[in-house]
Amino acid sequence: MNASNRTARTRRRSGLTALALTCAIILSGCGLRLETPPPTEPVPDAAEVLRRTAVADALLVADQAEAAATSDGIRADVRTELTVIAETATVQAEELGGEYDSGLGDIVSEDSGSSPSATAEEPTPRAVVTSLRDAATRTRAAADQAQSGPLGRLLASISTSQTQHARTLAQLTGADGPALPSTVIPEPADPAPEPSEGDEGSATPASATSEEAPVAPTGLAAEDLSALILAEDTAAYALEVRAAQADEPIRTQALDRAVVHRARARDWAVLAGTAGTDQDPRRVAYAVPGPDTTTTDLARDLENGLAQNYASLVGRAEPGTRAVLVALLTDTTLAGARWGAPAVPFPGLPELA
């Protein structure tokens, strides 16, 4: 599909302009003149700004990837990845609602702003990697800040997909891949000490000590955290069992991820305040599928299940506290890919599979 067809499919037009013009024509025929100001573009709210930015990023990636895929001298494996990237970005832009068009383009003469593609780099595979890296960073930040939980969840999934494709294309072309977000689970906040006399001048501003500290998700129910702790601990146990039964290199790969999931279960339990209490959901042992399920299939299912858990929690957590959940959605998605899970346009969102 060419860029014009894709953009046309992702536009949303308002019927208000057509209605206004029709009324104006009718009134003009009756000899009446409307003294009204010329129509202007509506001012987008914060959610619409986030949405439009994500759409613009996706369409830019799609255009660049499509153009780069048709360039001369592109290896077959790179061309295939570029084609997948273009198709994925197009679907993501459509799911976000497409490019906004008020219908005032023929009426309002002022330029509402140049398209991001106007200053885009020459469409090469390395340029696509750069655009994917930048888009993933912006979309990840938008997922954390979006006031709407469902929009934050969708943006988190898209940023994960962009990161995954940027890593794959970077490996194929030798470009620098994207930096992965921190997956450090925050520690429980210490209660603020009571100030004593004479401490006013020596107090350290909060921003000086917590600027880079991970933010704990808020807005989650105790049941949400309990289910997450149980899922992480279950994954750790299952991979430990399979690691003991497997040969290399699966043994090491399974054991390494078991260590990661065991630590995350512990850290989430500490953050939830249930570690070592009667409310701690962790168990000594869990049921593990039999030999009919291979270790590779089991590990892939476990990672994909955790990705869905983290995506769901992104949609429930309060704005500004989702960063670690988005990062863990990305981490578990990439881990699933290492076990052979195919790349999908919306990681962690089974309803859009």
C-alpha positions as CSV (number, residue, x, y, z in Angstrom):
1,M,0.0,0.0,0.0
2,N,1.3,3.5,-0.7
3,A,1.6,6.3,1.8
4,S,-1.3,8.3,0.4
5,N,-3.7,5.3,0.7
6,R,-2.5,4.6,4.2
7,T,-3.0,8.3,5.3
8,A,-6.4,8.4,3.7
9,R,-7.5,5.3,5.7
10,T,-6.2,6.8,9.0
11,R,-7.9,10.2,8.7
12,R,-11.0,11.1,10.7
13,R,-13.1,13.9,9.3
14,S,-15.7,16.1,11.1
15,G,-19.1,16.6,9.6
16,L,-19.4,20.0,11.4
17,T,-17.7,21.9,8.7
18,A,-19.9,20.6,5.9
19,L,-23.0,21.4,8.0
20,A,-21.8,24.9,8.7
21,L,-21.2,25.5,5.0
22,T,-24.6,24.2,4.0
23,C,-26.3,26.5,6.5
24,A,-24.3,29.5,5.3
25,I,-25.4,28.8,1.7
26,I,-29.1,28.5,2.6
27,L,-29.0,31.7,4.6
28,S,-27.1,33.5,1.9
29,G,-29.9,32.6,-0.6
30,C,-32.4,34.1,1.8
31,G,-30.5,37.4,1.7
32,L,-29.1,37.0,5.2
33,R,-25.5,37.6,6.0
34,L,-23.8,35.9,9.0
35,E,-21.3,38.1,10.8
36,T,-19.2,35.2,12.2
37,P,-15.5,34.8,12.6
38,P,-13.8,32.4,10.3
39,P,-13.6,28.8,11.4
40,T,-10.5,27.8,13.4
41,E,-8.9,24.5,14.4
42,P,-10.1,23.3,17.8
43,V,-7.4,23.3,20.4
44,P,-6.4,19.7,21.4
45,D,-6.4,18.7,25.0
46,A,-3.5,16.8,26.7
47,A,-4.9,13.4,25.7
48,E,-5.3,14.4,22.1
49,V,-1.8,15.8,22.0
50,L,-0.4,12.5,23.2
51,R,-2.5,10.6,20.7
52,R,-1.6,12.8,17.8
53,T,2.1,12.6,18.6
54,A,2.0,8.8,18.7
55,V,0.1,8.7,15.4
56,A,2.6,11.0,13.8
57,D,5.5,8.8,15.0
58,A,3.8,5.7,13.8
59,L,3.1,7.1,10.3
60,L,6.6,8.5,10.0
61,V,8.0,5.0,10.8
62,A,5.6,3.4,8.3
63,D,6.6,5.8,5.5
64,Q,10.3,5.5,6.2
65,A,10.2,1.7,6.4
66,E,8.1,1.4,3.3
67,A,10.5,3.6,1.3
68,A,13.6,1.9,2.7
69,A,12.2,-1.5,1.8
70,T,12.1,-0.5,-1.9
71,S,15.6,0.9,-2.0
72,D,18.3,-0.8,-4.1
73,G,20.8,-3.0,-2.4
74,I,18.7,-4.0,0.6
75,R,19.3,-7.5,1.9
76,A,16.3,-9.9,1.8
77,D,16.1,-10.3,5.6
78,V,16.3,-6.5,6.1
79,R,13.7,-5.9,3.4
80,T,11.4,-8.4,5.1
81,E,11.8,-6.7,8.5
82,L,11.2,-3.3,7.0
83,T,8.0,-4.5,5.4
84,V,6.8,-5.9,8.7
85,I,7.7,-2.7,10.5
86,A,5.7,-0.6,7.9
87,E,2.6,-2.8,8.2
88,T,2.8,-2.9,12.0
89,A,3.2,0.9,12.3
90,T,0.2,1.4,10.0
91,V,-2.0,-0.8,12.1
92,Q,-0.9,0.9,15.2
93,A,-1.8,4.4,13.8
94,E,-5.2,3.1,12.8
95,E,-5.8,1.6,16.3
96,L,-4.8,5.0,17.8
97,G,-7.6,6.6,15.8
98,G,-5.7,7.8,12.8
99,E,-4.5,11.2,11.8
100,Y,-6.9,14.0,12.9
101,D,-8.5,16.1,10.1
102,S,-11.1,18.7,11.1
103,G,-12.1,19.3,7.5
104,L,-11.0,22.9,7.7
105,G,-8.0,22.4,5.4
106,D,-9.8,24.1,2.4
107,I,-11.1,26.9,4.5
108,V,-8.3,27.9,6.9
109,S,-5.3,29.1,5.0
110,E,-2.9,29.2,7.9
111,D,-0.4,26.3,8.0
112,S,-1.2,24.3,11.2
113,G,2.3,23.0,11.4
114,S,4.7,21.0,9.3
115,S,4.5,17.2,9.3
116,P,7.2,15.3,11.1
117,S,8.0,13.7,7.8
118,A,9.0,17.0,6.3
119,T,12.3,17.0,8.2
120,A,12.8,13.2,8.2
121,E,16.1,11.7,7.3
122,E,16.6,9.9,4.1
123,P,14.7,6.6,4.3
124,T,17.5,4.0,5.0
125,P,17.3,1.1,7.4
126,R,19.5,2.9,9.9
127,A,17.2,5.9,9.7
128,V,14.2,3.6,10.5
129,V,16.1,2.4,13.6
130,T,16.5,6.0,14.7
131,S,12.9,6.8,14.1
132,L,11.8,3.7,16.0
133,R,14.1,4.5,18.9
134,D,12.8,8.0,19.2
135,A,9.1,6.9,18.8
136,A,9.5,4.2,21.4
137,T,10.9,6.8,23.9
138,R,8.2,9.3,23.3
139,T,5.4,6.7,23.3
140,R,6.7,5.1,26.5
141,A,6.7,8.5,28.3
142,A,3.2,9.1,27.0
143,A,2.0,5.7,28.3
144,D,3.2,6.8,31.8
145,Q,1.5,10.2,31.7
146,A,-1.8,9.5,29.9
147,Q,-4.8,10.3,32.0
148,S,-6.8,7.5,30.4
149,G,-5.9,4.1,31.6
150,P,-6.9,2.3,28.3
151,L,-4.9,4.9,26.2
152,G,-1.9,4.4,28.5
153,R,-2.2,0.6,28.1
154,L,-2.3,0.9,24.3
155,L,0.6,3.3,24.2
156,A,2.7,1.0,26.4
157,S,2.0,-1.9,24.0
158,I,3.0,0.2,21.0
159,S,6.2,1.5,22.6
160,T,7.1,-2.1,23.4
161,S,6.5,-3.1,19.8
162,Q,8.6,-0.2,18.6
163,T,11.5,-1.1,20.9
164,Q,11.3,-4.7,19.8
165,H,11.5,-3.8,16.1
166,A,14.2,-1.3,16.7
167,R,16.3,-4.0,18.3
168,T,15.7,-6.5,15.6
169,L,16.5,-4.1,12.8
170,A,19.5,-2.8,14.6
171,Q,20.9,-6.3,14.9
172,L,20.3,-6.9,11.2
173,T,22.0,-3.6,10.1
174,G,24.7,-3.1,12.7
175,A,23.1,0.1,14.0
176,D,22.8,1.1,17.7
177,G,19.8,-0.4,19.2
178,P,17.5,1.3,21.7
179,A,18.4,1.6,25.4
180,L,16.0,-0.4,27.4
181,P,14.0,1.2,30.3
182,S,14.9,0.4,33.9
183,T,13.0,-2.6,35.3
184,V,14.0,-1.9,38.9
185,I,11.0,-2.4,41.2
186,P,10.8,0.4,43.7
187,E,11.4,-0.2,47.3
188,P,8.8,0.8,49.9
189,A,9.0,4.4,50.9
190,D,10.6,5.0,54.3
191,P,8.4,7.0,56.6
192,A,9.5,10.6,56.7
193,P,11.5,11.3,60.0
194,E,10.1,13.8,62.4
195,P,12.1,17.0,62.0
196,S,13.9,18.1,65.1
197,E,14.8,21.5,66.2
198,G,17.5,23.1,64.2
199,D,17.1,20.7,61.2
200,E,15.4,23.2,58.9
201,G,18.7,24.4,57.4
202,S,20.1,20.9,56.8
203,A,17.1,19.3,55.2
204,T,17.8,17.9,51.8
205,P,15.1,18.7,49.1
206,A,13.1,15.7,48.0
207,S,14.0,16.4,44.4
208,A,17.7,16.1,45.1
209,T,17.4,12.5,46.5
210,S,14.5,11.0,44.5
211,E,15.1,12.5,41.0
212,E,16.2,9.1,39.6
213,A,14.5,6.8,42.0
214,P,11.9,4.5,40.5
215,V,8.3,5.5,41.2
216,A,6.0,2.9,42.8
217,P,2.8,2.3,40.9
218,T,-0.3,3.6,42.7
219,G,-3.9,2.9,42.1
220,L,-3.5,-0.8,42.1
221,A,-5.6,-3.0,44.4
222,A,-4.0,-5.5,46.8
223,E,-5.5,-8.3,44.6
224,D,-3.6,-6.9,41.6
225,L,-0.3,-7.1,43.3
226,S,-1.0,-10.5,44.8
227,A,-1.9,-11.9,41.4
228,L,1.3,-10.4,40.0
229,I,3.5,-11.8,42.8
230,L,2.0,-15.2,42.3
231,A,2.5,-15.1,38.5
232,E,6.2,-14.1,38.8
233,D,6.8,-16.8,41.5
234,T,5.0,-19.4,39.4
235,A,7.2,-18.6,36.4
236,A,10.4,-18.8,38.5
237,Y,9.5,-22.2,39.9
238,A,8.5,-23.7,36.6
239,L,11.7,-22.5,34.9
240,E,13.8,-23.8,37.8
241,V,12.2,-27.3,37.4
242,R,12.7,-27.3,33.7
243,A,16.3,-26.0,34.0
244,A,17.1,-29.0,36.2
245,Q,15.7,-31.3,33.5
246,A,17.1,-29.6,30.4
247,D,20.4,-29.6,28.5
248,E,22.5,-26.6,27.5
249,P,21.8,-24.0,26.2
250,I,18.2,-24.2,27.4
251,R,19.3,-25.0,30.9
252,T,21.2,-21.7,31.3
253,Q,18.5,-19.7,29.6
254,A,15.8,-21.1,31.8
255,L,17.8,-20.7,35.0
256,D,18.7,-17.1,34.2
257,R,15.1,-16.1,33.7
258,A,14.0,-18.1,36.8
259,V,16.4,-16.0,38.9
260,V,15.0,-12.8,37.4
261,H,11.4,-13.9,38.1
262,R,12.1,-15.1,41.6
263,A,13.7,-11.7,42.5
264,R,10.7,-9.8,41.0
265,A,8.2,-11.9,43.0
266,R,10.2,-11.1,46.1
267,D,10.5,-7.3,45.3
268,W,6.8,-7.0,44.5
269,A,5.9,-8.8,47.8
270,V,8.1,-6.4,49.7
271,L,6.6,-3.4,47.9
272,A,3.1,-4.7,48.6
273,G,4.0,-5.2,52.3
274,T,3.0,-8.9,52.2
275,A,6.5,-10.4,52.2
276,G,6.8,-12.9,55.2
277,T,3.2,-12.3,56.3
278,D,0.0,-14.4,56.1
279,Q,-1.0,-12.4,53.0
280,D,2.1,-13.4,51.1
281,P,0.8,-15.4,48.1
282,R,4.0,-17.2,47.3
283,R,4.1,-21.0,47.8
284,V,6.7,-23.7,48.2
285,A,5.8,-25.4,44.9
286,Y,3.5,-25.1,41.9
287,A,2.1,-27.4,39.3
288,V,4.2,-27.6,36.2
289,P,3.0,-28.9,32.8
290,G,4.2,-32.3,31.8
291,P,6.7,-33.3,29.1
292,D,4.1,-32.9,26.4
293,T,4.8,-29.2,26.8
294,T,8.4,-28.4,25.8
295,T,10.5,-26.1,27.9
296,T,10.6,-23.6,25.1
297,D,6.8,-23.5,24.7
298,L,6.3,-23.3,28.5
299,A,8.8,-20.4,28.8
300,R,7.2,-18.5,25.9
301,D,3.8,-18.9,27.4
302,L,5.0,-17.8,30.9
303,E,6.6,-14.7,29.5
304,N,3.6,-13.8,27.3
305,G,1.3,-14.3,30.2
306,L,3.4,-11.9,32.4
307,A,3.4,-9.4,29.5
308,Q,-0.4,-9.4,29.6
309,N,-0.4,-9.0,33.3
310,Y,1.9,-5.9,33.1
311,A,-0.2,-4.4,30.3
312,S,-3.3,-4.8,32.3
313,L,-1.7,-3.1,35.3
314,V,-0.6,-0.2,33.2
315,G,-4.2,0.4,32.4
316,R,-5.1,0.4,36.1
317,A,-2.2,2.3,37.6
318,E,-2.4,6.1,38.1
319,P,-0.7,8.4,35.6
320,G,2.9,9.2,36.4
321,T,3.4,5.9,38.2
322,R,3.3,3.4,35.3
323,A,7.0,3.6,34.2
324,V,8.2,0.4,35.8
325,L,5.1,-1.5,34.6
326,V,5.7,-0.3,31.0
327,A,9.3,-1.3,31.3
328,L,8.4,-4.8,32.5
329,L,5.9,-5.2,29.7
330,T,8.8,-4.5,27.3
331,D,11.2,-6.9,29.2
332,T,8.8,-9.8,29.3
333,T,7.9,-9.3,25.6
334,L,11.5,-9.4,24.6
335,A,12.1,-12.4,26.8
336,G,9.2,-14.2,25.0
337,A,10.8,-13.4,21.7
338,R,14.1,-15.0,22.8
339,W,12.0,-18.1,23.4
340,G,10.6,-17.9,19.9
341,A,7.4,-15.8,20.3
342,P,6.7,-13.9,17.1
343,A,6.5,-10.2,17.1
344,V,3.0,-8.8,17.1
345,P,1.7,-5.2,16.7
346,F,0.2,-5.1,20.2
347,P,2.3,-7.0,22.7
348,G,0.4,-7.8,25.9
349,L,-3.0,-7.0,24.3
350,P,-4.6,-10.4,23.4
351,E,-7.8,-8.8,22.3
352,L,-5.9,-7.1,19.4
353,A,-4.0,-10.2,18.4
